[in-house]
Amino acid sequence: MFPSPSATSRSSSTREAELLETPVTKLPHTDRRRTHGPFDIIGDVHGCADELVALLVRLGYGVRLQGEGETRRAVTRAPEGRRAVFVGDLVDRGPNAPDVVRLVMEMVARGQAFAVVGNHDDRFMRWLKGNDVKVTHGLECTVEQYAGESEAFRQATRAFIASLPSYLWVDDGRLVVAHAGLKEEMLGRNTVPARRFCLYGDISGERDAQGLPERFNWALDYGGTPTVVYGHTPVAEPEWLNNTVCIDTACVFGGKLSALRWPEKEIVSVPARAIYATRRRPLGLPPPRPPGEEA
């Protein structure tokens, strides 16, 4: 099929925008509305393996890590009828990203958990592929920790991260889990802009005073029916706003690792065992986007 004359006369920016909105069939499937809970949705782990084990045990899961080197493996058991869901950012900044990934990979493989991809996971995957990625913002920790891992495990990690969807729409459409959030109008789309938003949230493309990507609070304008559970932005306590909740409670910065039990909407947390990384901006949701400025 060839484009019509009117189509060829449109601006390149319009065609490019339409291309970006075209569903990308190679992206992992996101619509799992026929998948039902109950779920235990776990916030950003960032390599905090000990805290993850402690939280899972508190939630009723059986978890242990055994062996060393190439025989290192996770042994897991889920409480009957429940599954975990990880909001992404399994790696970077914390002390033991490989064991976090082992646990999550095992749970997903056994049908005990789901996971969505976080921006730190995505960047580590690109590094594993050999892409030109700056080894900063905690990636240096993961790279160093994986230096002692086998090539087989590195490749398994790369394939696992590549398989993760940008968000999950589950429980008859009542629940969405996305790393950095999801706008109402993006729900049901599996496109490049939707994936970008799930990874990074509402960003301007500029840097803030700390040299970090400038973020805005997308949840202020959310009016959707599905509850959106997300992480990405460290907060002191889980924050509900307009039927959304951020559950990244800054474990890697000395806070705690939290889970939202769904549909109970109960928060379960364990404290961090140490401060593994230093914050470069204060805890809390970002400010609103300035009036008149388009996303």
N, C-alpha and C positions, 0 to 999 in steps of 0.2 A: 504494500500500500504506500502510495506517494502522498506527501503533504499537499494540501490545497493551496492555491495562490494566496489566500488570505493568511494561511499559516506561515508561508514563507516570508510574508511581509512583516510579521511580528518581530519585535526586538529580540536580540539574542538573550537579553536578560530574562524576558518572559519565557522563552523556550527553555532556558536553563532552570528557571524556577519550576516549570512543569516537569522537567526531567527529574529534579530532586524529589518531587512529590510522587513520582511513579513508584509503585510498590517494588521493592527489591526482593526478588524471589530467593536470592542466595542467603538472605539474612535468616537466622533461626526463627522458627515459628513463635509467635507471641500470643495468639488467641487460644487460650486453654479454658474457655468458659465452662466446659463440661467437667473440668477437674475441680473437685470439691475438698474443703477442709475437713476437720480443723487443721490449722497451720500454726507453726511457731516461726514468726518472721524475725530474723536476726540481723541486727545492724552491722555497720562496717567493722570487720574484724582486724584488718591491717596487720596481719602477722602475729596477732596475740593468741597463740595456740593454747597456752595454759588457761587463759580466761575463756576461750571457746569451749574447751573440754568441761570446765567448771559450769558454764552456763547450760550446756547440753545435758549434763548430769542433773542439774537442778530442774530442768524441764522434763526429766524422766527418761532421757536417752541413755543407752549404754555405749560408752566410748572408751577405747584405749588405743594407744600407739605402742607397737612392739617391733623389736628388731633394730638393726643398725645398717647403715649403708644401703646396698641394693636390696636387702631383705626387709627394710623398714616398711611397715604397713599399718593401716588403720583397721580396727575391728569395731563395727558399730551395730547398734540395735535401736530401733525406734519404738516408742510406746505405741500400743495397738491403736490404729485409727488416726494417728497424727503424723504429719510430715513437717520438716523444717523448710524454710525458704530464706535464702541468703540474698541480701540486697546489694551485694557486690563490694568491691574493694577488699578482697581477701588478702591482698599482698601490700608490701611497702611500709616502711617506717618502723614496724614492730620487729620482735626478735626472732620469729620462727615462721616465716611464710611457707616453707615447704610442708611442714606438718599441717598447717591450716588447709593448704590445697589438698593434701592427702586425705584429710578427713572429709572435706566437702566432695571431692571426687568419688570417694567410696560411698558416701551417703546418696549422692545422685545416681550412681551406677546401680545401687540396690533399691532404688525407688523410695528411699527414705527422705529425700530432700529434692528441692528445686533451687536454682540459683539464677540470678540475672548478672550481667556483666557491669562492672564499675569502670570508671575512667582509669584507675590505677591498674586494674587487671588488663584492660585493653592496651595500655602503654607497655606493660611487661610483655604481653603477647607480641607486640610489634618489635620489641627488642629481641625476643627469642627468634623472630623471623629474620633478624639481621638488618632491620630498618634503622635509619639514622634517627635515634631517639636520645635526647639528653638524659643522662643518668643522674637525675636530680629529684628533689621532692620525695625522697624516700626510696626511689627505685634503686639507688646504690645499695641499700640494705638487702633488698631482694636478690639483686645480682650477686652480691657477695655470698649470701646464704645458698644460692643455687650452684655456686662454683663447686661445692662438694657433692652435688647430686649427679646421678648417672645421666648419660645422654638420653636414655630411654625415658626417664622420668621428666626430663626437660621437654621432650617431644610430646609426651602425654599431657603435660601441663598446657603446652601451646595448643594442642588439639582440643582440650577441654574448654579453655577460655574461648576459643573460636566457635564452639558449639553453643555458647550461652546466649540466650535471647536478650534483647535490650530492655524488655519489660515482660511481665506476665499478667494476663487478664484472666482471672479465674473465678470460681465460686458463682457460677451463673451470672457473671458480669458484675458482681457486687464488690470485687476486690481487685486492685491493681498494685503490683509491686514493681517499682522502677528505681534504679540507683539514685538519680538526682531529681526524680519527679517526672510528671507527664501532664501536659496541658490537656484540657477536656477535648479540644478539637482534634488532637492527635490520637485519641483513643481508637483503636482498631486499625491504625495505619502501621505499616511495616516499611517505612521510608527512611531515607538518609537523614532528613531533618528531625524525624521522631527519634531516631537512634542517637543523634547528636544531643538532643535535649535530654534524653534519658541518661546519657553519660555525664553531661556538664551542667544541666539545668539552664536557667535563663542568664546568659552571659552577654556582655557587650562587645567582646573582642579586645577590650582595653585592659590595662593593668591597674590595680588599686595601689594605695600608698605603700603596701608591703611587697609590691611586685608580683602579686598573685592575680589570677583572672578575676575581673570585676563581676560580681554576682548580684542578681536581683531576686526578690522573693516572689516567685511565680505563684505560690499558694494563695497569695492575697486575692488573686482574681479567679481562683478555681471555683467553679459552680457545678461540677459534675456530680452525678449520683453515686458512681463507684467510689469507695474509699481508696485513696492513694497512700501507700506506705512507702517511704523512701528514706535515704540516708544522705551521704555526701557532705552535708553541712553539719559540723559538730555542734551539738547543743548540750547544755548541762543536764537537762531533763527532756524526755520526749515531749514534743510540742504539737498539739492539735490545732489545726486552723482550716476552716472551710472544708471539712471532711477529708483532710489530709493529716498525716502525722510523720514527723521526722524522728527516726529512732537511732541516729548516729550519736551516741552519748559519749563520744570522745575517749574511748578506752585507751587508744594508743597514746593519748596525751595525759594519761593518769586519771581519767574519769571512770567510766564503767561500760561494760558490754551489755546491751539490752536486747530483749526480744519482746515482740507484741504477740500475745496469744490471740488467735482469731478463730471463731467469732467472739470470743469472750471480751476482747479489747482490754486484756489484763497485761500489764507490763511486768516482766521478770528481768532482774539485772544481777550482775556480779561485779564487784569492784575490780579495777585494774590492780595488778600486783606491783606495778612500778610506773614511772613516767618514762616512756620509751622515746618520745619525740617532743620537740618544743613547738608550741603553737606560734604562728606568725600573725594571727588575727584573733580577736576575742570570740568566745563561744556565743552562739546565737544565730537565729535566722537572719539572712541579709536584708537590706533595706528594699523598699519598693522601687520599681523602675520610675525614673523621673517622668512627670506628666508630659505627654506629647512625644516621648521618645519611643520609637517602635522597636519591638523585639527582633 
